[in-house]
Amino acid sequence: MSEKPMADAADLVSLQKELEIVRDERRRLEQQVDAQKAELDFLRARFSRYEIALQASKVVVYTQDRSLRYTSISHDMLGRSVEDILGRTDGDILPAEANAAIAAIKQDVLANGQPKHTEISIEGRLGLRWYELHVEALRNEPGDIVGLICASVDVTERKEGEAHLRLLLRELTHRSKNLLAVIQAMARQTARHAGSTEAFLDQFGARLQALAASHDLLVRESWYGASLTELIRSQLTAYFEPDSSQVAIRGIDVALKPEAAQNLGLALHEMAANAAKYGALSTLDGQVSVAWQWRDGTGNAGDALELEWREQFGPKVKPRRKKGFGTMVIEGNLSRALNADVKMVFDPGGFQCLIAIPANQILATN
């Protein structure tokens, strides 16, 4: 009679132990599930950030099977939607020439498993576009190649920028050679007419400054052209205050081509320097007016833009005895470089110069 209650008690203890083991296992499994859930949430957040970053980038990531059929893709591509690309092959969406080149690269990766990176141009729905293409083998769990994973980046803007930079460098080389030729000619002519080393340095330095002023205007506009009004002011600014009543500048707003701005700038400098040393700007009562309009006077674009430099109320002008460097720059250089008609009048009442600039040297009229 006493052995049965003892057996029941032993069974109860055993059951309690087993129940405790089950509870411990349940807690362990719950902790494991919680950890896996936290890891899954972390992976979801990381994948979401990856998706957002990928969508905001220019990188298109896609996978293909061994038949080069698209099985997944992150973005629209080549002017086609994701839905239009999935299930198709490169032969369905690429021009024949581009398809042949890309297919060769992808088949090589499928054959040997080595990644490939290349640049390729595609003429398609979006016009001519350039892409950087990275191709790697896609493997299953045992390591067999089952397809491809590819990343494509549209680098058209970069390629166009590189082409533009090469063009600018060629243009810079051309302009630098022209500028050196102008400076050499200016140095030779200045030396020929200067009476002393000091005079040469003064005159040549002033002419370099005049050339630099024209170039500053051109650089500001990326060598597209220069405003005629700003060009005149830049060459006269060394000889009068901005609010001076001695100088009057008026005319329509036009932009000169670079070569016209450079050569006219030198001519304006020579006239301004002469006016300051011998002419109207050498006295307080003297006046200089610079005015221009289209030859027909209507304000519409004609065959030439006529610019008149007129001095008055200054010292009496003496007749010209010989042609100096300034005359050569104003008459000879403008005529030769711009095909401009130049007329210089040494009137006793004041020096005058009329320059007819051909319309093909003008960029715009506002």
Secondary structure as GFF3:
##gff-version 3
##sequence-region A 1 366
A	DSSP	alpha_helix	3	56	.	.	.	ID=ss1
A	DSSP	beta_strand	59	65	.	.	.	ID=ss2
A	DSSP	beta_strand	70	73	.	.	.	ID=ss3
A	DSSP	alpha_helix	82	85	.	.	.	ID=ss4
A	DSSP	alpha_helix	90	93	.	.	.	ID=ss5
A	DSSP	alpha_helix	96	112	.	.	.	ID=ss6
A	DSSP	beta_strand	116	124	.	.	.	ID=ss7
A	DSSP	beta_strand	127	139	.	.	.	ID=ss8
A	DSSP	beta_strand	145	154	.	.	.	ID=ss9
A	DSSP	alpha_helix	156	193	.	.	.	ID=ss10
A	DSSP	alpha_helix	197	220	.	.	.	ID=ss11
A	DSSP	beta_strand	226	227	.	.	.	ID=ss12
A	DSSP	alpha_helix	228	236	.	.	.	ID=ss13
A	DSSP	beta_strand	247	251	.	.	.	ID=ss14
A	DSSP	beta_strand	254	256	.	.	.	ID=ss15
A	DSSP	alpha_helix	258	277	.	.	.	ID=ss16
A	DSSP	three_ten_helix	280	282	.	.	.	ID=ss17
A	DSSP	beta_strand	287	294	.	.	.	ID=ss18
A	DSSP	beta_strand	304	312	.	.	.	ID=ss19
A	DSSP	alpha_helix	325	327	.	.	.	ID=ss20
A	DSSP	pi_helix	328	333	.	.	.	ID=ss21
A	DSSP	alpha_helix	334	338	.	.	.	ID=ss22
A	DSSP	beta_strand	341	347	.	.	.	ID=ss23
A	DSSP	beta_strand	350	358	.	.	.	ID=ss24
A	DSSP	three_ten_helix	359	361	.	.	.	ID=ss25
A	DSSP	beta_strand	362	365	.	.	.	ID=ss26
###
